[in-house]
Each structure stands twice: as C-alpha cells, then as structure tokens.
Amino acid sequence: MPNLIKIGFSKKNPLHRLDELYSTGVPEPFMPIASFNVKNPEVCEKEIHALLKEYRINNQREFFRLEPSKALKLSIDIILEFIPDGIDGAVIEGYTKAPSFDEDQTFALRLLIEKPFKSRGLSIEAMRKNGHWANALELEYKLLELEREGLIKKFKQKRRQPSIWKITSIGIKFMLDNDLVHDSVREQYD
C-alpha cells in the first residue's frame, strides 16, 4: 500500500522481525526503508511517534500514512540523538552491511548480476545448470528469501514458460556495497 509505513523498534534483527509481521492479515511483505541501531529504542520510538502523530492512522498501531522519505526527513534529528556512533551507526535506504545470506544465495546473486543474465534473468533450471543445486525446491526457497529482502524479483513468463528471476537495483547496490562482485562486474556500474 503506497505511503503506508510502519515505524517501530525491535530488539531482534529487523529483517527477522519483518518476516514475523508478514502473516495472513497482511497483503504484502514489509520492505525495509531504514534501520538504525539506537540506544533506548522505546524512548526513541515514542518521540518519533509523537512527532508524526498527525500522520498516524490509529493511535493503537504503529502505522503512518506518509512517504517514507518524508518520515525519515522529519525524524532524522531524533534518530541521530539516539545513535551511539552518530550517522556512522545508520543504515539508510538499503543495506550497507551484509545480512546473513548463505553461500548459495550469494552465488545466485552473483549469477544474476553478471552478463549476460542481468538483462534477461534466469529460470531455476538455468541457475541449477550454472550452479551446484541438486534440489529445485530448496533453491526456490532461498530465492524467495532474497526476493523478500528486495534483492531479486520473480517474473512470470508466457504460458508454459518457467518464471525467471532478475536482480533488482537494491540487489545490485547490495552486491557492490559489500564487495560481493568481481572487478569486471564492478566496472559495468562505475
């Protein structure tokens, strides 16, 4: 839902918390916009909620109707007060540190970012031929985790054609920021 955002804290990994929130009552998975490691998260959250009260949909819930960039712009001063290392402790609009993806997922991302696959994408069968996956179902599960992170996207093809997977701009940024690509691939984006 456009411009509907959730602002809250979690003492867990934010990505795991987003997985927990995606249930039958939620039409789409939550996508992380920004995450901050703050001291006193309960107080920080309370101050941000007070600041954004005019955008709050329901006082009993942590949902606000405004553009994510506007919410971040309005609340950044409060957030910075609670970040132990100042702006260096922030992760804004994407990832600067790698979440815990396994070797298979990193390999799949590398396949999807490299020529000639990045433009046309790859089916699960094509990935299995280019990799070492024995089980298509296990590979699909790993790809769905990457899709939930916003790093790749699944596209349906014409009837009787297998779906293909493509890397997203967030996925490309993630791979570049975390030095997970070969120099020849990096040169394409510099």
Backbone as a chain_set.jsonl record, in Angstrom:
{"seq": "MPNLIKIGFSKKNPLHRLDELYSTGVPEPFMPIASFNVKNPEVCEKEIHALLKEYRINNQREFFRLEPSKALKLSIDIILEFIPDGIDGAVIEGYTKAPSFDEDQTFALRLLIEKPFKSRGLSIEAMRKNGHWANALELEYKLLELEREGLIKKFKQKRRQPSIWKITSIGIKFMLDNDLVHDSVREQYD", "coords": {"N": [[0.843, -1.168, 0.0], [0.742, 2.091, -0.99], [2.691, 4.652, 0.489], [2.116, 3.875, 3.097], [3.44, 3.252, 6.076], [5.308, 1.49, 8.586], [6.488, 2.262, 11.709], [8.638, 1.327, 14.065], [10.266, -0.361, 16.819], [12.614, -3.033, 17.301], [14.137, -5.538, 19.185], [15.246, -7.585, 17.987], [16.86, -8.858, 14.999], [16.122, -6.636, 12.431], [15.262, -7.586, 9.914], [14.425, -10.176, 10.426], [12.313, -9.576, 12.086], [10.57, -8.329, 10.291], [9.87, -10.53, 8.738], [8.344, -11.937, 10.624], [6.155, -10.257, 10.862], [4.841, -10.538, 8.469], [2.027, -11.962, 7.713], [-1.087, -13.811, 7.422], [-2.927, -11.746, 7.594], [-1.803, -9.602, 6.34], [-1.346, -7.981, 3.302], [0.975, -7.748, 1.679], [4.538, -8.342, 1.861], [6.525, -6.561, 4.282], [8.791, -4.011, 3.38], [12.073, -3.095, 4.113], [12.971, 0.237, 4.788], [14.611, 1.945, 6.229], [16.979, 1.398, 8.832], [18.083, 1.545, 12.146], [20.554, 1.329, 14.635], [19.92, 1.973, 17.766], [20.29, 3.547, 21.003], [18.232, 3.115, 23.875], [15.681, 2.277, 22.575], [12.864, 2.24, 23.0], [12.221, 4.793, 23.981], [13.153, 6.41, 21.897], [11.455, 5.549, 19.809], [8.97, 6.375, 20.882], [9.255, 9.171, 20.895], [9.488, 9.697, 18.145], [7.007, 8.762, 17.234], [5.35, 10.614, 18.522], [6.15, 12.964, 17.248], [5.263, 12.458, 14.651], [2.52, 12.292, 14.864], [0.288, 13.432, 13.505], [0.178, 12.018, 11.157], [-0.424, 9.488, 11.841], [-2.346, 6.563, 11.624], [-3.897, 5.073, 13.401], [-4.086, 5.31, 16.84], [-3.461, 3.111, 18.36], [-1.848, 1.545, 16.869], [1.223, 1.152, 14.964], [1.319, 2.44, 12.476], [1.692, 4.708, 9.774], [0.648, 7.255, 7.506], [2.387, 8.46, 5.105], [5.005, 9.564, 2.89], [7.869, 7.462, 2.829], [10.413, 8.735, 2.657], [9.815, 11.311, 3.543], [9.027, 10.807, 6.18], [11.448, 9.909, 7.23], [13.024, 12.186, 6.843], [11.712, 14.033, 8.532], [12.087, 12.835, 11.018], [14.803, 12.407, 11.442], [16.545, 13.97, 13.072], [15.815, 13.282, 15.692], [16.394, 10.558, 15.626], [19.196, 10.585, 15.237], [20.03, 11.575, 17.699], [19.855, 9.332, 19.29], [21.591, 7.453, 18.288], [24.427, 5.655, 18.967], [26.955, 5.925, 17.632], [26.626, 8.166, 16.073], [25.941, 9.286, 12.739], [27.375, 7.261, 11.511], [26.46, 4.903, 12.564], [24.186, 4.308, 11.224], [21.916, 2.796, 8.892], [20.725, 3.481, 5.903], [18.084, 3.548, 3.584], [18.453, 0.94, 2.179], [21.024, -1.569, 2.28], [24.048, -1.494, 4.094], [25.647, -3.225, 5.291], [26.185, -6.698, 5.049], [23.399, -8.822, 5.282], [22.788, -12.04, 6.791], [23.296, -14.084, 4.457], [23.437, -17.249, 2.901], [26.027, -19.219, 1.286], [24.99, -20.267, -1.104], [22.928, -18.449, -1.725], [24.375, -16.08, -2.101], [25.892, -16.88, -4.296], [23.837, -17.208, -6.19], [22.973, -14.538, -6.426], [25.296, -13.467, -7.542], [25.305, -14.797, -10.014], [23.017, -13.642, -11.18], [23.713, -10.962, -11.432], [25.729, -10.843, -13.257], [26.844, -10.495, -16.676], [25.588, -12.583, -19.242], [23.215, -12.521, -17.962], [21.932, -10.564, -16.369], [20.196, -8.854, -17.765], [18.205, -10.434, -18.985], [17.488, -12.299, -17.087], [17.149, -15.378, -15.139], [15.941, -18.709, -15.164], [14.915, -21.131, -12.688], [15.835, -23.649, -13.421], [17.909, -22.96, -15.221], [19.62, -21.68, -13.435], [20.269, -23.825, -11.814], [21.761, -25.346, -13.61], [23.957, -23.701, -13.951], [25.006, -23.657, -11.456], [25.376, -25.472, -8.4], [23.162, -26.74, -7.375], [21.125, -29.293, -6.234], [18.523, -29.647, -5.609], [15.597, -28.313, -6.696], [13.448, -27.189, -5.291], [14.57, -26.414, -2.829], [16.34, -24.456, -3.765], [14.494, -22.604, -4.815], [13.249, -21.769, -2.441], [15.397, -20.44, -1.202], [15.754, -18.379, -3.032], [13.316, -17.05, -2.751], [13.65, -15.97, -0.201], [15.625, -14.057, -0.761], [14.141, -12.46, -2.481], [12.234, -11.468, -0.722], [13.829, -9.748, 0.684], [14.096, -7.806, -1.168], [16.089, -7.918, -3.049], [16.087, -9.445, -5.347], [13.783, -10.269, -8.036], [10.907, -12.063, -9.013], [9.661, -13.008, -12.156], [6.842, -13.733, -14.073], [6.489, -15.729, -16.956], [5.407, -16.217, -20.387], [2.659, -18.444, -21.033], [3.292, -21.763, -20.009], [5.988, -21.351, -19.898], [8.9, -21.226, -17.876], [9.096, -19.308, -14.828], [11.192, -16.42, -14.433], [14.069, -15.107, -12.743], [15.296, -11.975, -11.682], [17.865, -9.656, -10.84], [17.463, -6.87, -8.662], [17.659, -3.219, -8.51], [18.26, -2.61, -5.888], [19.434, -5.005, -5.138], [21.705, -4.978, -6.794], [23.035, -2.726, -5.745], [23.465, -3.66, -3.14], [25.22, -5.833, -3.629], [27.428, -4.472, -4.733], [28.103, -2.647, -2.655], [28.936, -4.394, -0.679], [31.154, -5.614, -1.666], [30.845, -8.009, -3.176], [31.134, -8.763, -5.762], [32.912, -9.511, -8.804], [35.769, -7.715, -10.093], [35.474, -7.128, -12.825], [32.711, -7.055, -13.143], [32.051, -4.962, -11.415], [33.129, -2.788, -12.804], [31.214, -2.343, -14.778], [29.322, -0.826, -13.491], [30.534, 1.396, -12.466]], "CA": [[0.0, 0.0, 0.0], [1.631, 3.244, -1.115], [2.814, 5.628, 1.581], [1.722, 3.327, 4.387], [4.682, 2.766, 6.665], [5.305, 1.068, 9.985], [7.66, 2.758, 12.412], [8.69, 0.663, 15.35], [11.578, -0.894, 17.166], [12.707, -4.455, 17.597], [15.437, -5.914, 19.736], [15.708, -8.654, 17.098], [17.298, -8.408, 13.683], [14.933, -6.044, 11.782], [14.797, -8.41, 8.799], [13.663, -11.281, 11.008], [11.054, -9.001, 12.582], [9.706, -8.136, 9.129], [9.335, -11.85, 8.403], [7.3, -12.258, 11.599], [4.982, -9.408, 10.621], [4.174, -10.947, 7.237], [1.103, -13.035, 8.059], [-2.274, -13.864, 6.557], [-3.656, -10.482, 7.656], [-1.012, -8.563, 5.684], [-1.4, -8.315, 1.878], [2.301, -7.788, 1.061], [5.593, -8.291, 2.878], [7.088, -5.247, 4.569], [10.116, -3.779, 2.805], [12.796, -2.156, 4.974], [13.389, 1.503, 4.199], [15.767, 2.369, 7.011], [17.137, 0.7, 10.094], [19.082, 2.22, 12.962], [20.888, 0.72, 15.916], [19.811, 3.103, 18.693], [20.185, 3.275, 22.438], [16.887, 3.425, 24.371], [14.76, 2.24, 21.43], [11.482, 2.547, 23.381], [12.101, 6.251, 24.092], [13.314, 6.926, 20.535], [10.205, 5.275, 19.103], [7.913, 7.212, 21.45], [9.457, 10.547, 20.411], [9.174, 9.747, 16.706], [5.548, 8.636, 17.115], [4.767, 11.899, 18.929], [6.449, 13.916, 16.179], [4.495, 12.124, 13.439], [1.151, 11.954, 15.269], [-0.717, 13.845, 12.511], [0.178, 11.034, 10.07], [-0.731, 8.181, 12.41], [-3.656, 6.074, 11.207], [-4.611, 4.579, 14.572], [-3.199, 5.501, 17.997], [-3.114, 1.807, 18.937], [-0.972, 0.838, 15.923], [2.428, 1.892, 14.581], [1.256, 2.711, 11.043], [1.611, 6.122, 9.429], [0.427, 7.472, 6.081], [3.222, 9.499, 4.507], [6.11, 8.995, 2.118], [8.978, 7.053, 3.695], [11.484, 9.734, 2.672], [9.362, 12.424, 4.384], [9.091, 10.339, 7.57], [12.859, 9.894, 7.601], [13.483, 13.586, 6.908], [11.141, 14.663, 9.719], [12.509, 12.206, 12.275], [16.24, 12.127, 11.47], [17.203, 14.609, 14.214], [15.554, 12.445, 16.87], [17.138, 9.309, 15.445], [20.627, 10.834, 15.447], [20.267, 11.732, 19.143], [19.864, 8.023, 19.935], [22.574, 6.561, 17.661], [25.684, 5.766, 19.726], [28.088, 6.359, 16.811], [26.187, 9.196, 15.136], [25.476, 8.832, 11.431], [28.082, 6.038, 11.131], [25.7, 3.753, 13.036], [22.926, 4.253, 10.483], [21.757, 2.112, 7.616], [19.628, 4.243, 5.312], [17.629, 3.171, 2.247], [19.196, -0.194, 1.645], [21.918, -2.224, 3.211], [25.468, -1.208, 3.981], [26.31, -4.42, 5.812], [25.516, -7.876, 4.513], [22.635, -9.725, 6.14], [23.395, -13.37, 6.777], [22.903, -14.947, 3.364], [24.375, -18.357, 2.789], [26.867, -19.275, 0.089], [24.122, -20.492, -2.265], [22.223, -17.208, -2.057], [25.367, -15.151, -2.65], [26.202, -17.382, -5.636], [22.686, -16.879, -7.049], [23.05, -13.099, -6.703], [26.408, -13.259, -8.489], [24.838, -15.232, -11.335], [22.021, -12.711, -11.715], [24.28, -9.64, -11.704], [26.734, -10.942, -14.313], [26.416, -10.616, -18.06], [24.505, -11.919, -19.954], [21.982, -12.856, -17.268], [21.259, -9.487, -15.646], [19.127, -8.227, -18.543], [17.086, -11.327, -19.29], [17.141, -13.108, -15.934], [17.4, -16.815, -15.202], [14.968, -19.614, -14.554], [15.52, -22.001, -11.672], [16.596, -24.7, -14.116], [19.155, -22.373, -15.725], [20.506, -21.468, -12.279], [20.775, -25.137, -11.381], [22.803, -25.756, -14.568], [25.122, -22.85, -13.74], [25.446, -23.78, -10.072], [25.554, -26.821, -7.862], [21.969, -27.09, -6.622], [20.514, -30.564, -6.612], [17.108, -29.62, -5.282], [14.964, -27.088, -7.201], [12.597, -26.629, -4.247], [15.453, -25.726, -1.883], [16.816, -23.255, -4.452], [13.38, -21.648, -4.874], [13.093, -21.216, -1.098], [16.491, -19.48, -0.994], [15.468, -17.222, -3.88], [12.203, -16.316, -2.144], [14.221, -15.167, 0.894], [16.275, -12.9, -1.385], [13.074, -11.603, -3.002], [11.645, -10.792, 0.436], [14.755, -8.669, 1.031], [14.062, -6.807, -2.235], [17.317, -8.011, -3.827], [15.757, -10.036, -6.644], [12.344, -10.279, -8.299], [10.453, -13.161, -9.867], [8.786, -12.573, -13.24], [6.141, -14.821, -14.765], [6.669, -15.717, -18.397], [4.236, -16.676, -21.13], [2.136, -19.757, -20.652], [4.17, -22.93, -20.094], [7.391, -20.956, -19.776], [9.226, -21.087, -16.451], [9.34, -17.954, -14.319], [12.613, -16.062, -14.379], [14.484, -14.26, -11.631], [16.215, -10.901, -12.057], [18.375, -8.865, -9.724], [16.887, -5.524, -8.611], [18.66, -2.174, -8.262], [18.68, -2.782, -4.485], [20.358, -6.134, -5.15], [22.971, -4.531, -7.388], [23.682, -1.86, -4.751], [23.9, -4.54, -2.061], [26.398, -6.587, -4.073], [28.548, -3.542, -4.873], [28.462, -2.106, -1.337], [29.543, -5.429, 0.155], [32.271, -6.219, -2.406], [30.499, -9.39, -3.485], [31.205, -8.944, -7.212], [34.244, -9.473, -9.392], [36.127, -6.381, -10.592], [34.929, -6.918, -14.173], [31.301, -6.688, -12.973], [32.043, -3.635, -10.788], [33.421, -1.798, -13.852], [29.976, -2.05, -15.504], [28.477, 0.078, -12.713], [31.296, 2.594, -12.047]], "C": [[0.896, 1.241, 0.0], [1.528, 4.177, 0.09], [2.216, 5.162, 2.904], [2.969, 2.693, 4.975], [4.471, 2.382, 8.12], [6.595, 1.566, 10.596], [7.643, 2.144, 13.799], [10.088, 0.167, 15.632], [11.466, -2.391, 17.399], [14.081, -4.707, 18.182], [16.027, -7.087, 18.96], [16.302, -8.021, 15.849], [16.066, -7.863, 12.96], [14.385, -6.904, 10.639], [14.012, -9.616, 9.302], [12.316, -10.772, 11.523], [10.069, -8.787, 11.43], [9.088, -9.459, 8.683], [8.194, -12.224, 9.332], [6.011, -11.487, 11.327], [4.2, -9.817, 9.378], [3.327, -12.187, 7.527], [-0.111, -12.977, 7.145], [-3.059, -12.555, 6.558], [-2.958, -9.339, 6.937], [-0.918, -8.904, 4.198], [-0.041, -8.46, 1.207], [3.352, -7.795, 2.157], [6.068, -6.849, 3.087], [8.471, -5.161, 3.939], [10.842, -2.781, 3.697], [13.208, -0.911, 4.198], [14.631, 2.009, 4.913], [15.778, 1.597, 8.321], [18.265, 1.369, 10.856], [19.309, 1.445, 14.246], [20.934, 1.858, 16.936], [19.871, 2.628, 20.143], [18.789, 3.719, 22.867], [15.841, 3.409, 23.254], [13.317, 2.589, 21.784], [11.251, 4.052, 23.424], [12.211, 6.889, 22.707], [12.021, 6.752, 19.744], [9.088, 6.207, 19.585], [8.031, 8.655, 20.951], [9.119, 10.688, 18.928], [7.663, 9.651, 16.495], [4.859, 9.951, 17.493], [4.971, 12.946, 17.833], [5.547, 13.699, 14.959], [3.02, 11.842, 13.714], [0.091, 12.347, 14.244], [-0.822, 12.856, 11.343], [-0.243, 9.637, 10.543], [-2.165, 7.79, 12.068], [-4.515, 5.7, 12.406], [-3.663, 4.678, 15.757], [-2.771, 4.193, 18.652], [-2.139, 1.018, 18.056], [0.18, 1.734, 15.507], [2.473, 2.207, 13.085], [0.992, 4.194, 10.792], [1.414, 6.236, 7.926], [1.208, 8.716, 5.649], [4.34, 8.811, 3.746], [7.239, 8.614, 3.061], [10.088, 8.102, 3.782], [11.103, 10.937, 3.542], [9.423, 12.033, 5.866], [10.535, 10.363, 8.066], [13.395, 11.313, 7.766], [12.977, 14.267, 8.188], [11.729, 14.113, 11.021], [14.019, 12.027, 12.426], [16.949, 12.77, 12.665], [17.005, 13.808, 15.499], [16.391, 11.175, 16.783], [18.617, 9.52, 15.765], [20.975, 11.047, 16.919], [20.466, 10.389, 19.835], [20.878, 7.041, 19.331], [23.91, 6.734, 18.374], [26.853, 6.32, 18.901], [27.701, 7.442, 15.814], [25.758, 8.576, 13.822], [26.176, 7.561, 10.979], [27.347, 4.781, 11.593], [24.426, 3.524, 12.254], [23.028, 3.389, 9.241], [20.53, 2.76, 6.994], [19.367, 3.775, 3.884], [18.503, 2.103, 1.622], [20.139, -0.736, 2.694], [23.334, -1.734, 3.0], [26.271, -2.364, 4.545], [25.488, -5.628, 5.376], [24.689, -8.597, 5.56], [23.223, -11.126, 5.989], [22.794, -14.245, 5.682], [23.916, -16.078, 3.287], [25.1, -18.312, 1.446], [26.029, -19.45, -1.179], [23.419, -19.21, -2.696], [23.178, -16.176, -2.655], [25.735, -15.573, -4.069], [25.072, -17.039, -6.607], [22.692, -15.394, -7.401], [24.165, -12.802, -7.702], [26.007, -13.677, -9.902], [23.936, -14.177, -11.971], [22.593, -11.337, -12.04], [25.237, -9.672, -12.899], [26.091, -10.986, -15.694], [26.388, -12.093, -18.391], [23.179, -12.016, -19.21], [21.229, -11.661, -16.705], [20.114, -8.86, -16.441], [17.94, -9.16, -18.755], [16.66, -12.202, -18.124], [17.411, -14.589, -16.163], [16.252, -17.59, -14.576], [15.684, -20.444, -13.488], [16.349, -23.091, -12.344], [17.921, -24.162, -14.647], [20.132, -22.116, -14.58], [21.089, -22.787, -11.812], [21.882, -25.615, -12.312], [24.092, -24.96, -14.361], [25.705, -22.967, -12.332], [25.569, -25.227, -9.666], [24.329, -27.289, -7.067], [21.378, -28.392, -7.137], [18.995, -30.494, -6.49], [16.494, -28.289, -5.709], [14.112, -26.415, -6.134], [13.424, -25.853, -3.212], [15.975, -24.424, -2.491], [15.709, -22.202, -4.486], [13.158, -20.994, -3.506], [14.166, -20.154, -0.825], [16.268, -18.215, -1.823], [14.326, -16.388, -3.31], [12.674, -15.47, -0.963], [14.893, -13.914, 0.338], [15.236, -11.923, -1.943], [12.431, -10.814, -1.858], [12.521, -9.624, 0.896], [14.758, -7.565, -0.029], [15.265, -6.874, -3.158], [17.102, -8.615, -5.21], [14.24, -10.021, -6.807], [12.04, -11.418, -9.269], [9.472, -12.614, -10.9], [8.156, -13.795, -13.902], [6.333, -14.629, -16.269], [5.349, -16.089, -19.074], [3.859, -18.074, -20.671], [3.141, -20.868, -20.953], [5.652, -22.588, -20.108], [7.711, -20.814, -18.294], [9.414, -19.615, -16.066], [10.839, -17.695, -14.325], [12.849, -15.128, -13.197], [15.471, -13.228, -12.149], [16.664, -10.179, -10.793], [17.767, -7.466, -9.802], [18.002, -4.498, -8.411], [19.15, -2.234, -6.817], [19.681, -3.929, -4.393], [21.714, -5.756, -5.718], [23.733, -3.667, -6.384], [24.238, -2.692, -3.598], [25.185, -5.271, -2.437], [27.619, -5.677, -4.193], [29.027, -3.033, -3.518], [29.208, -3.114, -0.477], [30.668, -6.18, -0.549], [32.04, -7.691, -2.708], [30.519, -9.669, -4.987], [32.662, -8.904, -7.655], [34.501, -8.077, -9.953], [35.54, -6.107, -11.972], [33.451, -6.517, -14.114], [31.215, -5.277, -12.396], [32.254, -2.545, -11.825], [32.18, -1.42, -14.65], [29.145, -0.971, -14.812], [29.212, 1.331, -12.262], [31.187, 3.705, -13.05]], "O": [[1.717, 1.413, 0.901], [0.449, 4.444, 0.621], [1.85, 5.987, 3.741], [3.493, 1.717, 4.439], [3.571, 2.887, 8.791], [7.676, 1.32, 10.062], [6.749, 2.409, 14.603], [10.981, 0.263, 14.79], [10.39, -2.932, 17.654], [15.074, -4.147, 17.719], [17.145, -7.529, 19.226], [16.251, -6.805, 15.667], [15.054, -8.559, 12.881], [13.174, -6.945, 10.421], [13.04, -10.03, 8.672], [11.302, -11.46, 11.408], [8.872, -9.035, 11.578], [7.92, -9.504, 8.296], [7.184, -12.768, 8.886], [4.913, -12.002, 11.536], [3.024, -9.478, 9.247], [3.836, -13.307, 7.582], [-0.153, -12.184, 6.204], [-3.791, -12.284, 5.605], [-3.467, -8.218, 6.924], [-0.462, -9.993, 3.849], [0.087, -9.225, 0.251], [3.1, -7.313, 3.261], [6.014, -6.028, 2.172], [9.232, -6.128, 3.964], [10.291, -1.725, 4.01], [13.729, -1.003, 3.087], [15.588, 2.449, 4.277], [14.736, 1.199, 8.842], [19.289, 1.722, 10.272], [18.362, 0.963, 14.868], [21.896, 2.626, 16.959], [19.551, 1.483, 20.461], [18.225, 4.629, 22.258], [15.184, 4.422, 23.012], [12.609, 3.173, 20.963], [10.218, 4.54, 22.964], [11.453, 7.803, 22.381], [11.55, 7.683, 19.091], [8.347, 6.761, 18.773], [7.026, 9.286, 20.624], [8.532, 11.687, 18.512], [7.103, 10.375, 15.672], [3.89, 10.351, 16.848], [4.063, 13.721, 17.531], [5.122, 14.66, 14.318], [2.344, 11.222, 12.894], [-0.92, 11.655, 14.124], [-1.817, 12.865, 10.619], [-0.396, 8.721, 9.736], [-3.086, 8.595, 12.209], [-5.715, 5.973, 12.428], [-2.542, 4.175, 15.687], [-1.811, 4.175, 19.423], [-1.663, -0.048, 18.449], [0.114, 2.951, 15.681], [3.552, 2.237, 12.492], [0.199, 4.838, 11.479], [1.938, 5.427, 7.16], [0.755, 9.85, 5.804], [4.593, 7.621, 3.933], [7.541, 9.357, 3.996], [10.641, 8.333, 4.857], [11.962, 11.518, 4.204], [9.825, 12.838, 6.705], [10.806, 10.787, 9.189], [14.128, 11.604, 8.711], [13.724, 14.99, 8.847], [11.854, 14.84, 12.007], [14.467, 11.533, 13.46], [17.869, 12.17, 13.22], [17.93, 13.675, 16.3], [17.021, 10.77, 17.759], [19.219, 8.721, 16.483], [22.088, 10.737, 17.343], [21.16, 10.307, 20.848], [21.008, 5.916, 19.814], [24.468, 7.831, 18.389], [27.654, 7.101, 19.416], [28.384, 7.617, 14.806], [25.259, 7.45, 13.8], [25.636, 6.838, 10.143], [27.592, 3.699, 11.061], [23.653, 2.627, 12.591], [24.088, 3.271, 8.626], [19.419, 2.605, 7.501], [20.29, 3.624, 3.083], [19.208, 2.353, 0.644], [20.045, -0.384, 3.87], [23.778, -1.573, 1.863], [27.471, -2.462, 4.289], [24.258, -5.583, 5.341], [25.209, -8.952, 6.618], [24.076, -11.349, 5.13], [21.895, -15.046, 5.939], [25.099, -15.891, 3.571], [24.813, -17.473, 0.592], [26.328, -18.847, -2.209], [23.325, -18.917, -3.888], [22.827, -15.48, -3.608], [25.875, -14.725, -4.95], [25.336, -16.621, -7.735], [22.442, -15.031, -8.55], [23.995, -11.981, -8.603], [26.33, -12.992, -10.873], [24.075, -13.858, -13.152], [22.014, -10.612, -12.849], [25.521, -8.629, -13.488], [24.962, -11.447, -15.863], [27.181, -12.823, -17.797], [22.136, -11.644, -19.747], [20.007, -11.721, -16.57], [19.151, -8.379, -15.844], [16.791, -8.719, -18.709], [15.58, -12.792, -18.161], [17.845, -14.998, -17.241], [15.671, -17.167, -13.577], [16.913, -20.446, -13.408], [17.443, -23.416, -11.882], [18.948, -24.831, -14.535], [21.337, -22.312, -14.737], [22.265, -22.862, -11.454], [22.847, -26.228, -11.855], [25.188, -25.48, -14.57], [26.779, -22.432, -12.055], [25.836, -26.099, -10.493], [24.449, -28.14, -6.185], [21.162, -28.559, -8.337], [18.275, -31.205, -7.191], [16.829, -27.246, -5.147], [14.058, -25.186, -6.079], [13.029, -24.772, -2.776], [16.044, -23.403, -1.806], [15.965, -21.03, -4.212], [12.906, -19.792, -3.429], [13.867, -19.092, -0.279], [16.56, -17.11, -1.366], [14.36, -15.159, -3.377], [12.159, -14.374, -0.743], [14.748, -12.83, 0.903], [15.426, -10.708, -1.887], [12.122, -9.633, -2.011], [12.019, -8.635, 1.431], [15.351, -6.507, 0.181], [15.454, -5.975, -3.978], [17.855, -8.325, -6.14], [13.504, -9.791, -5.848], [12.796, -11.696, -10.2], [8.564, -11.853, -10.564], [8.841, -14.759, -14.245], [6.336, -13.506, -16.773], [4.319, -16.252, -18.419], [4.631, -18.775, -20.017], [3.754, -20.899, -22.02], [6.485, -23.47, -20.313], [6.877, -20.329, -17.53], [9.837, -18.795, -16.88], [11.646, -18.62, -14.236], [11.935, -14.452, -12.725], [16.36, -13.538, -12.941], [15.931, -10.105, -9.807], [17.576, -6.935, -10.896], [19.152, -4.864, -8.172], [20.315, -1.945, -6.542], [20.664, -3.84, -3.657], [22.751, -6.161, -5.192], [24.935, -3.851, -6.192], [25.354, -2.453, -3.136], [26.13, -5.32, -1.649], [28.721, -6.062, -3.801], [30.23, -2.993, -3.262], [30.024, -2.733, 0.362], [31.091, -7.244, -0.098], [32.93, -8.519, -2.519], [29.989, -10.684, -5.44], [33.523, -8.344, -6.977], [33.56, -7.342, -10.253], [35.15, -4.977, -12.263], [32.99, -5.728, -14.939], [30.39, -4.479, -12.841], [31.629, -1.488, -11.744], [32.089, -0.299, -15.151], [28.358, -0.281, -15.459], [28.585, 2.246, -11.728], [31.765, 4.774, -12.852]]}, "num_chains": 1, "name": "protein.A"}
